[in-house]
Amino acid sequence: MVTREFIHPNVSRSGLNRCLQRHDVGRLTDLQPTAGKSGHKPFKVYEPGYLHVNVKYLPQMPDEDHRRYL
């Protein structure tokens, strides 16, 4: 759909597939990053009794005089 809308309105599925294979991007799994490195970091280890608080500021509305948080 994206190709038809932005690049060429009369492209066929087989023509698009041949073009992608010609440029070595015919398989979506080949384009995805490998699972070697995860984007998540482990939680930091704290001593017992430590409290971690995340604060999320909410958008200030026009009728409010101060910011709210969650």
N, C-alpha and C positions, 0 to 999 in steps of 0.2 A: 504494500500500500504506500509506503514512504517513497519508494522508487517511482511509482506511478504519479504520485502527487508532486514531487519536487524535482525529479530528474527527467523522466520520459513517460508520457501518459500511455503510450501504446506498447510498453515492454511486456513480454510474455514471461511466465515463470521459468520456462526452460532456457530462454535467452539470458535471463538474470542469473540462473544457476551456472550456465557456461561461462559467463563473465566473471563470476565470483571464483570459480574453479581455476580460471586462467590466471588470476591474481593470487592464488593460493589461500583464499579465505572462504572456501566452499563449505567448510564445516564450522558450525558455531562453537563446538567444544574446543577446536584448535585456537580460537580467539580468547577463550576464557583463561584467566591466570591459573597457574598450577597451585595445588593445595600445599605447596612446600612451606609457605610462611602464612600464618594466620594474622589477620588484622586486629585481633583482640589480644589485649595484654591481661595477664592474671592480676587478681586483686593484690594490693600490697598488704603484707602481713603486719598487723599492728599488735601492740601489747593489749591484754585484756583491760577493759575499762575505757578504751579510746572510742570516741563517738565521731563518726564522719557524717557531715551534713552537706547535702547539695542544695543550692538555692536556685530557683528558676524565677526570674523576674517576668511578670506578666505585662502585656502592653498597657500603657497608660491611656485611659479613655478620656475623651474631651471634657467630661463633667467631673473628673477627679483631679484633686490637687497634689496627689503623691502617688508613687508607684506601688503596686501591690506585688507580692511574691508568693510563691508556692513552696 
